Amino acid sequence: MNIYLQLLIQASFSYLSTVAFAVCINVPRRGLNCAGLSGMIGWLTYWALMQLHLSVMIANLAGAFLIGLFGLLFARWKKMPVITFNIPGLVPLVPGGTAYEAVRAFAQNHQTLGIELSVKVAMVAGSIAVGFMFAQLVADLTRPRWGSWRKLAKK
């Protein structure tokens, strides 16, 4: 399949799934488009890094980092809480399929496979958390500069 067609499919479905989840958790209408964009950006980052054969953890970390950064930018722009954009944006990155396979392996008495998959789920969840932490760290380090620019602009 053509790479541009794959990119279009990945972008559209990640946007739609993020917006659908945002509607389910009652994100205000004025934040739906930005929530969808943050989820799409995070998923496309993850997908592109996986196409480059990088680690699942690095791909999730980079995707979560960008979701966190864009969530902070959208929150400042729309004057809404950051969580309004971060939680729906995170939905495409959640390792739900792997978690299901881990539970299924335990149910079928394959403890070794179940433990292996459970550790993978925990590592992916940890990389997502670290990505959000890095985004918040970058925002905290750059915030004083943004504030001083506002003071200069008012003069």
Short mmCIF file of the C-alpha atoms (twelve columns), coordinates in Angstrom:
data_MODEL
# 
_entry.id   MODEL 
# 
loop_
_atom_site.group_PDB 
_atom_site.id 
_atom_site.type_symbol 
_atom_site.label_atom_id 
_atom_site.label_alt_id 
_atom_site.label_comp_id 
_atom_site.label_asym_id 
_atom_site.label_seq_id 
_atom_site.Cartn_x 
_atom_site.Cartn_y 
_atom_site.Cartn_z 
_atom_site.pdbx_PDB_model_num 
ATOM 1   C CA . MET A 1   0.000   0.000   0.000  1 
ATOM 2   C CA . ASN A 2   1.184   3.519   -0.761 1 
ATOM 3   C CA . ILE A 3   2.801   5.268   2.240  1 
ATOM 4   C CA . TYR A 4   0.708   8.403   1.695  1 
ATOM 5   C CA . LEU A 5   -2.486  6.374   1.804  1 
ATOM 6   C CA . GLN A 6   -1.305  4.670   4.996  1 
ATOM 7   C CA . LEU A 7   -0.524  8.068   6.503  1 
ATOM 8   C CA . LEU A 8   -3.976  9.364   5.579  1 
ATOM 9   C CA . ILE A 9   -5.682  6.306   7.084  1 
ATOM 10  C CA . GLN A 10  -3.615  6.476   10.293 1 
ATOM 11  C CA . ALA A 11  -4.235  10.213  10.662 1 
ATOM 12  C CA . SER A 12  -7.979  10.057  10.054 1 
ATOM 13  C CA . PHE A 13  -8.689  7.090   12.307 1 
ATOM 14  C CA . SER A 14  -6.511  8.368   15.154 1 
ATOM 15  C CA . TYR A 15  -8.268  11.744  14.955 1 
ATOM 16  C CA . LEU A 16  -11.728 10.151  14.865 1 
ATOM 17  C CA . SER A 17  -11.025 7.739   17.731 1 
ATOM 18  C CA . THR A 18  -9.666  10.541  19.897 1 
ATOM 19  C CA . VAL A 19  -12.631 12.815  19.207 1 
ATOM 20  C CA . ALA A 20  -15.068 9.934   19.833 1 
ATOM 21  C CA . PHE A 21  -13.481 9.243   23.207 1 
ATOM 22  C CA . ALA A 22  -13.474 12.961  24.006 1 
ATOM 23  C CA . VAL A 23  -17.211 13.073  23.301 1 
ATOM 24  C CA . CYS A 24  -17.713 10.062  25.611 1 
ATOM 25  C CA . ILE A 25  -15.968 11.803  28.501 1 
ATOM 26  C CA . ASN A 26  -17.815 15.093  27.906 1 
ATOM 27  C CA . VAL A 27  -15.028 17.327  26.634 1 
ATOM 28  C CA . PRO A 28  -16.578 20.702  25.736 1 
ATOM 29  C CA . ARG A 29  -17.264 21.249  22.038 1 
ATOM 30  C CA . ARG A 30  -14.725 24.002  21.695 1 
ATOM 31  C CA . GLY A 31  -11.978 21.569  22.767 1 
ATOM 32  C CA . LEU A 32  -12.893 18.574  20.590 1 
ATOM 33  C CA . ASN A 33  -10.875 19.576  17.536 1 
ATOM 34  C CA . CYS A 34  -7.743  20.301  19.578 1 
ATOM 35  C CA . ALA A 35  -8.126  17.049  21.510 1 
ATOM 36  C CA . GLY A 36  -8.394  15.181  18.214 1 
ATOM 37  C CA . LEU A 37  -5.328  16.953  16.867 1 
ATOM 38  C CA . SER A 38  -3.266  16.097  19.944 1 
ATOM 39  C CA . GLY A 39  -4.243  12.430  19.680 1 
ATOM 40  C CA . MET A 40  -3.506  12.402  15.965 1 
ATOM 41  C CA . ILE A 41  -0.088  14.011  16.446 1 
ATOM 42  C CA . GLY A 42  0.820   11.559  19.199 1 
ATOM 43  C CA . TRP A 43  -0.325  8.544   17.214 1 
ATOM 44  C CA . LEU A 44  1.400   9.651   13.986 1 
ATOM 45  C CA . THR A 45  4.636   10.117  15.946 1 
ATOM 46  C CA . TYR A 46  4.275   6.630   17.392 1 
ATOM 47  C CA . TRP A 47  3.414   5.155   13.990 1 
ATOM 48  C CA . ALA A 48  6.304   6.901   12.188 1 
ATOM 49  C CA . LEU A 49  8.822   5.724   14.768 1 
ATOM 50  C CA . MET A 50  7.490   2.184   14.564 1 
ATOM 51  C CA . GLN A 51  7.859   2.339   10.756 1 
ATOM 52  C CA . LEU A 52  11.510  3.242   11.377 1 
ATOM 53  C CA . HIS A 53  11.792  0.051   13.499 1 
ATOM 54  C CA . LEU A 54  12.465  1.838   16.776 1 
ATOM 55  C CA . SER A 55  11.495  0.431   20.156 1 
ATOM 56  C CA . VAL A 56  7.866   0.455   21.277 1 
ATOM 57  C CA . MET A 57  8.943   2.251   24.449 1 
ATOM 58  C CA . ILE A 58  10.728  5.047   22.567 1 
ATOM 59  C CA . ALA A 59  7.806   5.437   20.183 1 
ATOM 60  C CA . ASN A 60  5.322   5.688   23.076 1 
ATOM 61  C CA . LEU A 61  7.589   8.084   24.951 1 
ATOM 62  C CA . ALA A 62  7.887   10.396  21.937 1 
ATOM 63  C CA . GLY A 63  4.155   10.210  21.223 1 
ATOM 64  C CA . ALA A 64  3.246   10.981  24.833 1 
ATOM 65  C CA . PHE A 65  5.787   13.819  24.898 1 
ATOM 66  C CA . LEU A 66  4.168   15.492  21.898 1 
ATOM 67  C CA . ILE A 67  0.663   14.901  23.268 1 
ATOM 68  C CA . GLY A 68  1.786   16.562  26.489 1 
ATOM 69  C CA . LEU A 69  3.355   19.537  24.698 1 
ATOM 70  C CA . PHE A 70  0.399   20.090  22.403 1 
ATOM 71  C CA . GLY A 71  -1.991  19.590  25.327 1 
ATOM 72  C CA . LEU A 72  -0.220  22.393  27.186 1 
ATOM 73  C CA . LEU A 73  -0.275  24.646  24.126 1 
ATOM 74  C CA . PHE A 74  -3.944  23.956  23.414 1 
ATOM 75  C CA . ALA A 75  -4.823  24.498  27.085 1 
ATOM 76  C CA . ARG A 76  -3.193  27.928  27.046 1 
ATOM 77  C CA . TRP A 77  -4.772  28.792  23.715 1 
ATOM 78  C CA . LYS A 78  -8.306  27.648  24.585 1 
ATOM 79  C CA . LYS A 79  -8.042  28.578  28.292 1 
ATOM 80  C CA . MET A 80  -9.109  25.087  29.349 1 
ATOM 81  C CA . PRO A 81  -7.504  22.502  31.671 1 
ATOM 82  C CA . VAL A 82  -4.611  20.488  30.214 1 
ATOM 83  C CA . ILE A 83  -6.281  17.212  31.128 1 
ATOM 84  C CA . THR A 84  -9.036  18.064  28.638 1 
ATOM 85  C CA . PHE A 85  -6.546  17.440  25.815 1 
ATOM 86  C CA . ASN A 86  -4.122  14.940  27.384 1 
ATOM 87  C CA . ILE A 87  -6.568  12.200  28.377 1 
ATOM 88  C CA . PRO A 88  -8.349  11.874  25.010 1 
ATOM 89  C CA . GLY A 89  -5.034  12.291  23.184 1 
ATOM 90  C CA . LEU A 90  -3.613  9.381   25.102 1 
ATOM 91  C CA . VAL A 91  -6.264  6.908   23.957 1 
ATOM 92  C CA . PRO A 92  -4.532  5.750   20.740 1 
ATOM 93  C CA . LEU A 93  -1.318  4.975   22.651 1 
ATOM 94  C CA . VAL A 94  -2.864  2.840   25.407 1 
ATOM 95  C CA . PRO A 95  -1.611  -0.772  25.128 1 
ATOM 96  C CA . GLY A 96  -5.065  -2.317  25.500 1 
ATOM 97  C CA . GLY A 97  -4.462  -5.167  23.055 1 
ATOM 98  C CA . THR A 98  -1.317  -6.253  24.858 1 
ATOM 99  C CA . ALA A 99  -3.084  -6.071  28.228 1 
ATOM 100 C CA . TYR A 100 -5.880  -8.238  26.834 1 
ATOM 101 C CA . GLU A 101 -3.359  -10.779 25.549 1 
ATOM 102 C CA . ALA A 102 -1.688  -10.863 28.991 1 
ATOM 103 C CA . VAL A 103 -4.973  -11.600 30.757 1 
ATOM 104 C CA . ARG A 104 -5.826  -14.181 28.116 1 
ATOM 105 C CA . ALA A 105 -2.443  -15.899 28.598 1 
ATOM 106 C CA . PHE A 106 -3.037  -16.096 32.352 1 
ATOM 107 C CA . ALA A 107 -6.537  -17.481 31.771 1 
ATOM 108 C CA . GLN A 108 -5.126  -20.163 29.468 1 
ATOM 109 C CA . ASN A 109 -2.520  -21.106 32.110 1 
ATOM 110 C CA . HIS A 110 0.468   -19.678 30.188 1 
ATOM 111 C CA . GLN A 111 2.057   -17.890 33.138 1 
ATOM 112 C CA . THR A 112 5.391   -17.167 31.461 1 
ATOM 113 C CA . LEU A 113 3.776   -15.468 28.465 1 
ATOM 114 C CA . GLY A 114 1.344   -13.638 30.760 1 
ATOM 115 C CA . ILE A 115 4.182   -12.256 32.884 1 
ATOM 116 C CA . GLU A 116 6.137   -11.250 29.778 1 
ATOM 117 C CA . LEU A 117 3.163   -9.382  28.322 1 
ATOM 118 C CA . SER A 118 2.309   -7.790  31.676 1 
ATOM 119 C CA . VAL A 119 5.853   -6.444  31.991 1 
ATOM 120 C CA . LYS A 120 5.592   -5.050  28.455 1 
ATOM 121 C CA . VAL A 121 2.313   -3.295  29.337 1 
ATOM 122 C CA . ALA A 122 3.898   -1.837  32.484 1 
ATOM 123 C CA . MET A 123 6.932   -0.616  30.524 1 
ATOM 124 C CA . VAL A 124 4.769   1.018   27.852 1 
ATOM 125 C CA . ALA A 125 2.623   2.678   30.527 1 
ATOM 126 C CA . GLY A 126 5.786   3.897   32.233 1 
ATOM 127 C CA . SER A 127 7.160   5.329   29.000 1 
ATOM 128 C CA . ILE A 128 3.883   7.189   28.435 1 
ATOM 129 C CA . ALA A 129 4.101   8.624   31.960 1 
ATOM 130 C CA . VAL A 130 7.719   9.687   31.420 1 
ATOM 131 C CA . GLY A 131 6.750   11.350  28.130 1 
ATOM 132 C CA . PHE A 132 4.122   13.427  29.913 1 
ATOM 133 C CA . MET A 133 6.633   14.243  32.647 1 
ATOM 134 C CA . PHE A 134 9.171   15.482  30.082 1 
ATOM 135 C CA . ALA A 135 6.515   17.646  28.415 1 
ATOM 136 C CA . GLN A 136 5.647   19.228  31.755 1 
ATOM 137 C CA . LEU A 137 9.344   19.750  32.495 1 
ATOM 138 C CA . VAL A 138 9.864   21.540  29.174 1 
ATOM 139 C CA . ALA A 139 6.805   23.695  29.847 1 
ATOM 140 C CA . ASP A 140 8.043   24.581  33.326 1 
ATOM 141 C CA . LEU A 141 11.497  25.482  32.021 1 
ATOM 142 C CA . THR A 142 10.133  27.740  29.289 1 
ATOM 143 C CA . ARG A 143 7.311   29.387  31.249 1 
ATOM 144 C CA . PRO A 144 9.366   32.265  32.736 1 
ATOM 145 C CA . ARG A 145 10.457  33.286  29.241 1 
ATOM 146 C CA . TRP A 146 6.874   33.355  28.005 1 
ATOM 147 C CA . GLY A 147 5.877   35.498  30.968 1 
ATOM 148 C CA . SER A 148 8.675   37.998  30.356 1 
ATOM 149 C CA . TRP A 149 7.646   38.261  26.686 1 
ATOM 150 C CA . ARG A 150 4.146   39.210  27.770 1 
ATOM 151 C CA . LYS A 151 5.511   41.926  30.046 1 
ATOM 152 C CA . LEU A 152 7.634   43.310  27.207 1 
ATOM 153 C CA . ALA A 153 4.679   43.233  24.824 1 
ATOM 154 C CA . LYS A 154 2.528   45.271  27.235 1 
ATOM 155 C CA . LYS A 155 5.106   48.083  27.428 1 
# 
